[in-house]
Amino acid sequence: MSSSSIGETQLSVLLTTLRPQLHPSVFVFATLSTTTIPLGVEPICQFQEPEGLTLIMPQLQADQAQIPYQYPCRMITLTVHSSLAAVGMLATITQALSAAGISTNVVSAYFHDHLFVACDRVQDTLDCLAKLAAQ
């Protein structure tokens, strides 16, 4: 079923209309032992885990706030509006990236899915996504 209000569910349509968009900033993953986010830090994602508050944030902000971090990466947004109930899209993508030796951390939001990939693998990732869309 396809509807603009709930998102696309058909795998073939999802894969051919991924329309990846590379964001210009470098992002990092950090964790805080407190739930208080330092002034000037505006994470694009936060998730409370038992071990601490995970933040995905611009590297520049982490450096300025002196927050230790890991995994400098770029964010690729799949601009297709995928349904939260869609089956197989991310599995297909991560399998293709895995076969190419590309690590990815995925965040699924309400409208879109976002891939975080190491800075030196961005072009390889975009090429892999283009191949999937062309199949």
Sequence and secondary structure as in RCSB ss.txt:
>XXXX:A:sequence
MSSSSIGETQLSVLLTTLRPQLHPSVFVFATLSTTTIPLGVEPICQFQEPEGLTLIMPQLQADQAQIPYQYPCRM
ITLTVHSSLAAVGMLATITQALSAAGISTNVVSAYFHDHLFVACDRVQDTLDCLAKLAAQ
>XXXX:A:secstr
 EETTTEE  HHHHHHT  EEEEEEEEEEEEESSS   TT   SEEEEETTEEEEEEEHHHHHHHT   EEEEEE
EEE S B TT  SHHHHHHHHHHHTT  EEEEE SS EEEEEEGGGHHHHHHHHHHHHH 
